[in-house]
Amino acid sequence: MRGEARSRIERMAANARHAASQRAYNAYADHWEACETCNGLGPRCADAEALWQAYKATTAFP
């Protein structure tokens, strides 16, 4: 039983990490497409770079 509970908790944690990663990427993508500096084509502005780093932090697992 303990193994099943641990497995379920691990799945819940993985789902939470995935959801956080999706939210961070969506924030980056939404900004990049709407920003006059980035405009979905060019180099990233400072805000986009910060959003990208935040996204990368959500995908770095210990």
PyMOL CGO cylinders between C-alpha atoms (Angstrom):
from pymol import cmd
from pymol.cgo import CYLINDER

trace = [
    CYLINDER, 0.00, 0.00, 0.00, 2.80, 2.43, 0.82, 0.3, 1, 1, 1, 1, 1, 1,
    CYLINDER, 2.80, 2.43, 0.82, 4.25, 1.94, -2.65, 0.3, 1, 1, 1, 1, 1, 1,
    CYLINDER, 4.25, 1.94, -2.65, 0.91, 2.73, -4.28, 0.3, 1, 1, 1, 1, 1, 1,
    CYLINDER, 0.91, 2.73, -4.28, 0.48, 5.88, -2.19, 0.3, 1, 1, 1, 1, 1, 1,
    CYLINDER, 0.48, 5.88, -2.19, 4.00, 7.03, -3.01, 0.3, 1, 1, 1, 1, 1, 1,
    CYLINDER, 4.00, 7.03, -3.01, 3.43, 6.36, -6.69, 0.3, 1, 1, 1, 1, 1, 1,
    CYLINDER, 3.43, 6.36, -6.69, 0.22, 8.40, -6.63, 0.3, 1, 1, 1, 1, 1, 1,
    CYLINDER, 0.22, 8.40, -6.63, 1.94, 11.28, -4.85, 0.3, 1, 1, 1, 1, 1, 1,
    CYLINDER, 1.94, 11.28, -4.85, 4.79, 11.19, -7.35, 0.3, 1, 1, 1, 1, 1, 1,
    CYLINDER, 4.79, 11.19, -7.35, 2.29, 11.33, -10.25, 0.3, 1, 1, 1, 1, 1, 1,
    CYLINDER, 2.29, 11.33, -10.25, 0.52, 14.27, -8.62, 0.3, 1, 1, 1, 1, 1, 1,
    CYLINDER, 0.52, 14.27, -8.62, 3.85, 16.09, -8.22, 0.3, 1, 1, 1, 1, 1, 1,
    CYLINDER, 3.85, 16.09, -8.22, 4.77, 15.40, -11.84, 0.3, 1, 1, 1, 1, 1, 1,
    CYLINDER, 4.77, 15.40, -11.84, 1.38, 16.72, -12.97, 0.3, 1, 1, 1, 1, 1, 1,
    CYLINDER, 1.38, 16.72, -12.97, 1.88, 19.89, -10.92, 0.3, 1, 1, 1, 1, 1, 1,
    CYLINDER, 1.88, 19.89, -10.92, 5.35, 20.43, -12.44, 0.3, 1, 1, 1, 1, 1, 1,
    CYLINDER, 5.35, 20.43, -12.44, 3.94, 19.91, -15.91, 0.3, 1, 1, 1, 1, 1, 1,
    CYLINDER, 3.94, 19.91, -15.91, 1.11, 22.39, -15.30, 0.3, 1, 1, 1, 1, 1, 1,
    CYLINDER, 1.11, 22.39, -15.30, 3.58, 24.99, -13.97, 0.3, 1, 1, 1, 1, 1, 1,
    CYLINDER, 3.58, 24.99, -13.97, 5.76, 24.45, -17.02, 0.3, 1, 1, 1, 1, 1, 1,
    CYLINDER, 5.76, 24.45, -17.02, 2.79, 24.92, -19.35, 0.3, 1, 1, 1, 1, 1, 1,
    CYLINDER, 2.79, 24.92, -19.35, 1.75, 28.14, -17.60, 0.3, 1, 1, 1, 1, 1, 1,
    CYLINDER, 1.75, 28.14, -17.60, 5.29, 29.53, -17.78, 0.3, 1, 1, 1, 1, 1, 1,
    CYLINDER, 5.29, 29.53, -17.78, 5.65, 28.67, -21.46, 0.3, 1, 1, 1, 1, 1, 1,
    CYLINDER, 5.65, 28.67, -21.46, 2.25, 30.14, -22.30, 0.3, 1, 1, 1, 1, 1, 1,
    CYLINDER, 2.25, 30.14, -22.30, 3.21, 33.38, -20.53, 0.3, 1, 1, 1, 1, 1, 1,
    CYLINDER, 3.21, 33.38, -20.53, 6.40, 33.51, -22.61, 0.3, 1, 1, 1, 1, 1, 1,
    CYLINDER, 6.40, 33.51, -22.61, 4.66, 32.69, -25.90, 0.3, 1, 1, 1, 1, 1, 1,
    CYLINDER, 4.66, 32.69, -25.90, 1.82, 35.15, -25.29, 0.3, 1, 1, 1, 1, 1, 1,
    CYLINDER, 1.82, 35.15, -25.29, 4.30, 37.92, -24.54, 0.3, 1, 1, 1, 1, 1, 1,
    CYLINDER, 4.30, 37.92, -24.54, 6.55, 37.10, -27.49, 0.3, 1, 1, 1, 1, 1, 1,
    CYLINDER, 6.55, 37.10, -27.49, 3.66, 37.25, -29.95, 0.3, 1, 1, 1, 1, 1, 1,
    CYLINDER, 3.66, 37.25, -29.95, 2.17, 40.46, -28.52, 0.3, 1, 1, 1, 1, 1, 1,
    CYLINDER, 2.17, 40.46, -28.52, 5.34, 42.42, -27.78, 0.3, 1, 1, 1, 1, 1, 1,
    CYLINDER, 5.34, 42.42, -27.78, 6.23, 45.14, -30.29, 0.3, 1, 1, 1, 1, 1, 1,
    CYLINDER, 6.23, 45.14, -30.29, 9.93, 44.45, -29.79, 0.3, 1, 1, 1, 1, 1, 1,
    CYLINDER, 9.93, 44.45, -29.79, 9.72, 40.65, -30.07, 0.3, 1, 1, 1, 1, 1, 1,
    CYLINDER, 9.72, 40.65, -30.07, 6.73, 40.54, -32.45, 0.3, 1, 1, 1, 1, 1, 1,
    CYLINDER, 6.73, 40.54, -32.45, 7.07, 36.79, -32.77, 0.3, 1, 1, 1, 1, 1, 1,
    CYLINDER, 7.07, 36.79, -32.77, 10.02, 37.14, -35.12, 0.3, 1, 1, 1, 1, 1, 1,
    CYLINDER, 10.02, 37.14, -35.12, 12.96, 39.02, -33.74, 0.3, 1, 1, 1, 1, 1, 1,
    CYLINDER, 12.96, 39.02, -33.74, 15.23, 38.84, -30.77, 0.3, 1, 1, 1, 1, 1, 1,
    CYLINDER, 15.23, 38.84, -30.77, 13.70, 38.61, -27.32, 0.3, 1, 1, 1, 1, 1, 1,
    CYLINDER, 13.70, 38.61, -27.32, 13.28, 41.74, -25.24, 0.3, 1, 1, 1, 1, 1, 1,
    CYLINDER, 13.28, 41.74, -25.24, 14.33, 41.75, -21.59, 0.3, 1, 1, 1, 1, 1, 1,
    CYLINDER, 14.33, 41.75, -21.59, 10.83, 40.78, -20.44, 0.3, 1, 1, 1, 1, 1, 1,
    CYLINDER, 10.83, 40.78, -20.44, 10.70, 37.86, -22.87, 0.3, 1, 1, 1, 1, 1, 1,
    CYLINDER, 10.70, 37.86, -22.87, 14.13, 36.73, -21.76, 0.3, 1, 1, 1, 1, 1, 1,
    CYLINDER, 14.13, 36.73, -21.76, 13.00, 36.78, -18.12, 0.3, 1, 1, 1, 1, 1, 1,
    CYLINDER, 13.00, 36.78, -18.12, 9.88, 34.80, -19.02, 0.3, 1, 1, 1, 1, 1, 1,
    CYLINDER, 9.88, 34.80, -19.02, 12.02, 32.30, -20.95, 0.3, 1, 1, 1, 1, 1, 1,
    CYLINDER, 12.02, 32.30, -20.95, 14.34, 31.85, -17.97, 0.3, 1, 1, 1, 1, 1, 1,
    CYLINDER, 14.34, 31.85, -17.97, 11.32, 31.32, -15.73, 0.3, 1, 1, 1, 1, 1, 1,
    CYLINDER, 11.32, 31.32, -15.73, 10.07, 28.66, -18.13, 0.3, 1, 1, 1, 1, 1, 1,
    CYLINDER, 10.07, 28.66, -18.13, 13.46, 26.94, -18.22, 0.3, 1, 1, 1, 1, 1, 1,
    CYLINDER, 13.46, 26.94, -18.22, 13.49, 26.89, -14.42, 0.3, 1, 1, 1, 1, 1, 1,
    CYLINDER, 13.49, 26.89, -14.42, 10.24, 24.90, -14.46, 0.3, 1, 1, 1, 1, 1, 1,
    CYLINDER, 10.24, 24.90, -14.46, 11.77, 22.29, -16.75, 0.3, 1, 1, 1, 1, 1, 1,
    CYLINDER, 11.77, 22.29, -16.75, 14.94, 21.75, -14.71, 0.3, 1, 1, 1, 1, 1, 1,
    CYLINDER, 14.94, 21.75, -14.71, 14.22, 18.81, -12.45, 0.3, 1, 1, 1, 1, 1, 1,
    CYLINDER, 14.22, 18.81, -12.45, 16.47, 17.91, -9.57, 0.3, 1, 1, 1, 1, 1, 1,
]
cmd.load_cgo(trace, "trace")
